[in-house]
Amino acid sequence: MLLDPDLLASVVSAHRAQGLDLLELFAEQTVTSAMVLKDGRIADATSGRELGVGIRMRRGRSFVYSHANDIAPAAVLDVARKAASLAAGLPSSDDAPAGRTGAPASAPVTGPGGGDGAARDGTAACFGDRAHQASLLLSVPDLVAEVGDVTSVTAVLRNEHRVRDIANSLGARASGADTRRRLAVTVTLGPSTSPASARASIAVNAPEARLGEDAVREAVHEAVRRARARVGASPAPTGEMPVVLAAGTGAVLIHEACGHGLEADHLSRRSSAFQDLLGRRVGPSDLHVVDDGGLAGAWGSSEFDDEGHRTARTPLVESGILVGYMWDLAHLPAPHDAAPVNGRRQNYQCPPLPRMTNTLVLPGSVAPGDIVADTPQGIYVARLGSGRVNTATGDFVFAATEAYAIRGGRLCEPLADCSLIGNGPEVLRGIDAIGTDFAMGPPGNCGKDGQTLPVGYGQPTLRVRTGLRIGGTKA
């Protein structure tokens, strides 16, 4: 626990007369470490520590936010006074425009660090098995040598131990820690005139979990397999055609093209392609989409969100009908029976935003092999890369880092320089087959409004019959 249990009462008592709708304290300490393997040796090792508190005061839909890099009671009370001076200028609840959130006013305060007990815990979590972590990294070149023909390999192992303590004037109180570990392996192979590179990553999100040798071997072999698939790949075709998305990785498309449009701040700004569609059909009758921040071990999971609410599964699409959005406290309409469990922030310096955690398309009833066999011609996307989406229109473009042609219901040659172009709502409507083979995708990070957070995603094999256009280079 980072905050003194009596501190909230002191702060609330000092500012009760201001007529605030919410006063929130968020204390955090994050300890990180990283090791980089390059040219067969550990080329770099770094570590860091952040400690601080953020205080939010809200009246109506407007709020101020102040933060300090100290959690001592005197420092917290000082930053609360600074926030209160800013909050005095907030409009009354009746004057605040409904459905809109004011931009945060920030008054950062500096001071000496604190929280030595939490610091020791975080240091142990990140560095307690440093020898084991170094051994894992140093095993990567030997694992690569087993498969041959690799010209270079790099690997990065990162650890993060994050302790949070949250309390607010509405009665929320939460305290706990998350520990994440992630290994990414990148290999290059092929002729020097046209080398091919690929990346694979593994991760764990649990206090006592460790990365094992078998998992590292799997990551190395997967990176090599992906790189080999890119050697001599054929140019991708162009035009609209059926696309089969492999189990796991394809959910990043649902995350970007659809998920962001279901976050409440986009709705409040009326900048969502899913505006006013609640209760209406948005996909086939066997389509079920949820956001689940409590999924055990998933990369985007945590026991509670960054506003102190216990995480839970939020249904978004049920039987093809849009049934819910993702809420935080600032955007939850009143009265409303939805739970605000998606308030997330990058760190104590940032106010929370409504964000996805683990975006999941639930399994359907079709055997995955039958989906491919029933596709006379199209594209099979085994792995998606980066992309861009316009949440207001739903239009997006994504790079497919591993894709194959489908002809006669069979997977054929690998394709290079393949991109997917479409529209989120149209893609949901274009889904016509959902497999039984649910899988989680690789660990990811999602950026929004300058804040980057860990996210997970998963889905079974999906076929989008209509609504996706392939952008390739084939003449």
N, C-alpha and C positions, 0 to 999 in steps of 0.2 A: 504494500500500500504506500502510495506516494504522498497523498494529502492527509493532513491532520483531520480526523473525523469531525472535529468541532469547527473546522474552518468555514465550511459552507454556512452554518448557522450564523457565524459572525459576519460574513459578507452579506448574506441576505438581510440580516437585521439592520446593517448599516445603510442599506439602499432600499429598504421596503417602501419608504415614503415616495419613491420616484414613480410608482405606478407601472413597474415593469411587468410584462407578461412572462418573461423568462430571464433567469440569470443562471448561467452555466459555467462551471469550472472544468477544465480538461487538463490534467497533468500527465506528462509523458516522459519516459526515458527510453531511448533507443541506442543499443550497442550493436555495431556492425563490424564485420571483418571480411576480408577477401584475399584470396591467393590466386596468382596467375601463373600458369605453366606455359612456357614458350621455349622452343628449341631444346626440349628435353629436360629443362630445369625450371625451378620456381623462380621466375624473373621478378616478381613483385609480391609484396604482402603489406596490406594496409589495414587499419582499424580506425574506428571513430565512435564518438559518443555524443548524443544530444540530450539535453534535459531542459524542460521548461513547462510553462503553464499558459493556456489560452483562456480568456474570459470573454463570454458573449453576453450581451444584454440586449433584449429585444422588446420593442413595444409595437404591437400590431405586426405589420409585415416589414418593418424597418429594424435594423439592428446595428450595433457597433461591435467591433472585435478588437481586443487588445491582448498582447502576449509579452511574456518575459522569459528569459533563460535562467530562471531561478524558481524554486518551489518552496523556499522558506516562507513561513507565515507572514512575516513583515513584508516581504517582496510581493506576495500574492495580494495582500491588502492594499499595497501601494498601486499595483497595476489595476486593481478593482476600482480604486478612486479615480484613476486616469480614465478608465472605461466609463465610469459614471459621469464624469464631466462631459464626455462626448455624448452619452445617452441623454443628457439633459436637453439636447437639441433635437431629439427624435420627435416626429409628429405623434399626436395622440392616436390611440387605436382607431378612433372614429375617422381620423383624417387620413390614415394610411390607405393607399389604393389597394383594393382587394385583389388578391391573386398575384401581387408583385412583391418582390423582395428588394429592399434598398441595398446599395453597394456598401460593403463593410468599411467602417472607418478604423484604421489601425493605429495603435499607439504603442509600438514595441518599447520594452524597458529592458535594460541590461543589468546584470548583477552577477555575483559569484554563484557557482554551481552548488548543487545539493544532492540529496538522495543517495548517499554513499551505500546504504544497504542494497538498494535496487541496482546500483552500479556493480556491486560485487556479484549479484545474481546474474546480471547480463553478461559480465565478463566470463563467468564460468560457463554459461550457455554457449557463448561464441567461441571461446578459446580452450574449453576444458579438454577437448579431444583434438588439439591442434596437430599432434603427431600422427593421429589416424587420418586427418584430413590431408596432410602433406603426403602421406603414403598413398592415399587414393589418387591424388594428382600425379604423383610420380609413376603410378602404374599405367597411366594412359598411353605413353609412348610404346610400352611393351604390348599393350592390347592392340594398338594400331599396327605394330609390326606383325602380329599374327595374321592380319588380313592382307598385308602387302600393298604395294603400288601407291601408297599415300606419300605425297611430297612434303606436306607440312601439317602440323597439328597444334592447336592452342586449346587451353581449357581454363575456365574460370570457376572457382568455387566461392560462393558468397553465403554468409550467415547473417541473420538479423534476429535480435532478441528485443522485443518491444513490450514495455510495461506501460499500462494505462490505468488511470484513476479518474473517474468521471462522476460528477454530482451536479444536480441542478435543483432549482426552486420548485419544480413540479414533482419532486420525489424520486427521480431516477438516481441510482447509486450503483456503480459497477467498478470492479477492480480486478485486474488479471494481466496475464502475459501471453504473448504469442512468440513462437520460435520457428523461423523459416530457414531452410537450407536449400541451395540450388546449385547444380553443376551444369555448365554448358560446355559442350565440346564442338569445335569447328575443325573440319579436315578439308584439305585441298588435294586433288589428284588429277590425273590426266596429263596430256602433253603441255609443255610450257607455253606453246602458242595459243592454246585454248583450255586453260585449267578450269576445273569445276570445283566449287566449294559447297559445303552443306553443313548444317548445324543441327544438333540434337541436344535436348536438355532433360534433366530429371530433377525432381524436387520433393521435399517433404515439409509438411506443416504440422508439427507436433512437438511438444516440449522435450521429450526424451528420444525422438527419432534420430537415427543416423543414416547416412548414405552408405550402402553396402557395396562390396566388390562386384556382385552380380549385376546390380543396377548400373554401375559405371561401365561394365562390359557391354551391357545392352545399349547404353547411350552411344558408346564408341561404334559399335556395329551398325546402329541405326544411322549415325552420321555418315559412315562410309557407304552404306546402301543408298542413301539419298544422293550423295555426290556421284556415285557411279551411274545412277539413273539420269543424271544431267549430262553425262559425257555423250556426245553425239546425238543429243535429243533433236527431234525434228521441229521445224517451225509450227507453231500452233495455227489452226485455221481461224477464220473470222466469221461472225454472224451468230444469230440466235439458234441455240440447239439445246437439247436436254443436258443437264449437268448432274452427275452423281457425286455427292460429297461424302468422303470417307468418314467412318465413325470417329468421333473425337474432334479432329481439327476443324471440320466444317462449321462447328458451332461458333467459331470466331466471326463468321459472316453474320449469324443471327445476333451475336453480341453487338457488333458495330452497326449493322444495317437496320436492326429492329430494336435492340435493347435500349440504346441511348434515347430513342424517341419515346420510351415508356418511363423515363425518369422525370420526376415531378417538376423540376425547374424548367424543362423544355415546355411542359404543359402550361405552366404559369405564364410563360412568355409567349404562348401560342406559337411555338416554333417547332412543333412536332408533327410529323406526317401521320401520327396516330391520334391527333386531336379529335375529340368528339366521336371516337369510334367505340367507346365502352359499351359493351352489350351487343356489338355487331360482329358478324362473321368476318374474320380476317384470314382464315386458312381452312384446310380440309378438316373433316369431322374427327380425324384421328390425331390431330396436332395438339400437343400439350406442351406449354413452355412455362418454366418456373424460374425464379431466382431464389437460390438457397444458400444463405450465408452460414448456416449451421451444419452443412454437409461435412461429416468427419473427415479430416485429413486433406480436404480440397484446398487448392492454393489460395482461393479468395475467402476462405472461412475464418471465422473468429467466434468466440463465445458471445460477444456483444458488439454492437456497432459503436461508432465514435460519438454517439449521443447517450450511451448508457443503456440501450434497449437490447434485451436478449435476442439474438438473431433467430430467424425462423424462415420457413419456406413461404415465399410469396407467389401465389398463382398469377400468371400473366395471361396465358391463353389456355382455355379449357374446351376441348372438343371443337377447336377452331374458332371459338368465340373469345373476344378480348374481354377479360374479366377483372383486370387489375393493373395498377401502376406501382412504381416504386417511390416511397415517400420518405421524407425526413420531417423533422419538427417544423421547420420554417415554411414548408409548402403544404402541410396537411390541412385540407379544408375542414371547417367546423360547421355543423357536426359531421362526423365521418367515423365509420367503424373500421377503417383500415388501420393497420399497425405501422408506425414509423420505425422501420428496422433497417433502413438503407442509408442512414446518415453516416458518411465516411469522410475522412480527411487525411491528407498526406502526413501531417505532423501537427504539433501544438501551435505552430505559427499560422495555421490555415483554419478558417471556419468550415464546418461540415457542408457537404453537398449530397444530394440524392445520387447514389452510385450503385452500379451492379456489384454483386459479389461473385457468385458462381451461376452463370446463365446456362440453363439446361433444357434441351429438347428431350422429352421422355420417350422411351422406346415404343415402337409400334408393333405391328403383327406380321411384317413381311420379312422373309429370309433375305439377308443381304445379298447372297449369291443370285437370288431370283431378280433382284432389282437391276443388277448389271445385265443378266441374261435377257431381261425384257426390254433392253435399250438397244434398238438396232444401230443407232449412230449417236454419238455424243462425246462428252468429255468426262473423265473420272478425275476428280481433284483429291489427291492424297494428302496435300498439305497446303494451307493458305498462309500467305505472308502478310505484309503491311497493306493498309488500305485507307481510304478516305470516304467519309460519309457526310452528307448535308442533312442534318436532323429535321430541318423544316420541310424538305421535299422527300426525303428518304432515298435520294439518288446516291449511289456509291460506286467505287471502283476498287478492286482488290487484286493483288498479284497472287498467282498460284505458283508456289515454289516447287511443287511436284505435281505433275498432271500427266494423264495418259489418254490416248485416243480410245474410244469405244467403237468397234465395228462388229456387226453381227452378234451382239450380245457378249463380246469378249474384250478383255483389255488388250490393247496393242501397244504401239511404240510410245515411248515417253515424249513429252512435248516441252518445248522451251518457249520462254517469253510469252507466257499465257496470262491473261488478265480476265477478270469477271466484272462485267458492267451491268448494273441493274438498279432496281428500286425496291426498298425494303418491303413495303406492303405488297407489291406485285410478286416478289419472290415468295412470300408466305402463301399467297393465293396459288402460286404455281407449283407448290409441293404436291406430288401425287403418289409418293411411296415413302414409307417410314419403316426402317428396319428394326429388327429385334436386338441388334448388337450394340447396345449403349456402351460408350467409352468416354473417358475424360480426355481432353486435349492437353497439350503441353502447358506448363505454367506460363502465364502471361502477365503483362503490365498494361494498364490502360491510363491514358492521359486525358484530362478534361479540365479546362479553365486553369491550366498551369499546375495541376496536382496530378501526380502519378501514383497509382495504387496497384497492388497485386490483385489479379482477377483469375477466376477459373471458368472453364466452359466445357460442355460435353454434349454429345448427341449420338444417336445411332446413324447408320448409313441413311442418307436422304437423297431422293431424286427431285430435282426442280425441273419439271417438264417444260414449263414456259416461264419467261420473264428474265432470263439471263442471256446476255450477249457476250460472246467470246471475242476478246481483242487480241489477235495474234499477228504474226508477221508473214504468214504463208501467202505467197502471191496468188 
